[in-house]
Amino acid sequence: MSIPEIVPSLSVKDGKGVIVEGKAYKTITKNGRPWPPENIVEVLSKNYEKAVVLDINGISDGKPHFKMLQRITGDIKLWIDGGVRYVDHIYDLFMAGADKVIVGTKTLRSLSELEKMLSLSEDIVVSVDYAEGVISPNPEIAKMSVSSLIRRLCEIGCYTFIISYLKNVDYTLLSDVPADASLYVTGHLSDREKVGKKVRGLIVSIGEVVKIE
């Protein structure tokens, strides 16, 4: 059985690297001071091929924070989730240095909008946000199963996916996805041998791969 690649995930809020503690964000510090996200990414680049960056402000505000994201690019492939809702938003993220732009179902307005994005770039990753069902403001998307949604997205030209489990992790949901889908899932390092042979990569919090205060 192949072992999935480990992909660290860094959340950035108000220009600072953060981790989730309970229901709040805690600033990542080093030597008693906030550890700049660009320095964290530099450390990650020494051991990992790629990293996921979550622009928390962009996701909540509905517009990626271009200047902040531009600072953190380095010698590592960055998959950036900036809360993309419309096709114009992907330009900002690619200009900021994203190798791939993540479009989450929790902010995606329609499949037609995604098709417009795919017509401009094939470097789009869809994050299927899941908690007892697919999370989306679009009823058509929200009513789909994970496998049927991925199958539909493959039909319109998207082949790379993150299954973002917000609760109730269930890797059996992936048993019926198309063979040409490239799958990444969120989880913990301890899940590495549990995710199944269809999963290419396991996305874990920065706190699991880097010693932080």
FENSUL-V918276 format. One record per backbone hydrogen bond with DSSP energy under -1.0 kcal/mol. CO is the residue of the C=O (numbers start at 0). NH is the residue of the N-H. E is the energy in kcal/mol with one decimal. If there is no record, write none. Layout:
{{CO:NH:E} {CO:NH:E}}
This chain:
{{4:201:-3.6} {6:203:-1.9} {7:51:-2.7} {8:205:-1.7} {9:53:-2.7} {10:17:-2.6} {11:55:-2.0} {12:15:-1.9} {15:12:-2.9} {16:27:-3.0} {18:25:-3.3} {20:23:-1.9} {23:20:-3.0} {25:18:-2.3} {27:34:-3.0} {28:212:-1.3} {29:32:-1.4} {32:29:-3.1} {35:39:-1.8} {36:40:-2.6} {37:41:-1.5} {38:42:-1.7} {39:43:-2.2} {40:44:-2.0} {42:45:-1.2} {43:46:-1.7} {43:47:-2.1} {48:76:-2.2} {50:78:-2.7} {51:9:-3.0} {52:80:-2.9} {53:11:-3.0} {53:55:-1.3} {54:58:-2.6} {55:59:-2.1} {56:60:-3.1} {57:61:-1.8} {63:65:-1.2} {64:68:-2.2} {65:69:-2.3} {73:75:-1.4} {76:50:-2.4} {77:98:-2.4} {77:99:-1.6} {78:52:-2.8} {79:101:-2.8} {80:54:-2.9} {85:88:-1.5} {86:89:-1.2} {88:92:-1.4} {89:93:-2.3} {90:94:-2.6} {91:95:-1.6} {92:97:-2.4} {99:79:-2.1} {100:124:-2.8} {102:126:-2.2} {103:106:-1.5} {103:107:-1.4} {109:113:-1.3} {110:114:-2.3} {111:115:-1.7} {112:116:-1.7} {113:117:-2.5} {114:118:-1.5} {116:119:-1.1} {116:120:-1.8} {121:123:-1.3} {122:100:-2.3} {124:102:-3.1} {125:161:-2.3} {126:104:-2.7} {126:128:-1.1} {127:163:-1.9} {128:134:-3.3} {129:165:-3.0} {132:130:-2.6} {137:141:-2.6} {138:142:-1.6} {140:143:-1.5} {144:148:-2.3} {145:149:-2.4} {146:150:-2.2} {147:151:-2.1} {148:152:-2.5} {149:153:-2.3} {150:154:-1.4} {152:157:-2.6} {153:156:-1.1} {158:181:-3.8} {159:125:-2.0} {160:183:-2.2} {161:127:-3.2} {162:185:-2.1} {163:129:-2.8} {169:172:-1.5} {170:173:-1.5} {171:174:-1.6} {173:176:-1.3} {177:180:-1.5} {181:160:-2.9} {182:199:-2.9} {182:200:-1.3} {183:162:-3.0} {184:202:-3.4} {187:190:-2.4} {188:191:-1.6} {190:193:-2.4} {190:194:-1.2} {195:198:-1.3} {199:4:-2.6} {200:184:-2.1} {201:6:-2.8} {202:186:-2.2} {203:8:-2.3} {204:207:-2.2} {205:208:-1.3} {205:209:-1.9}}
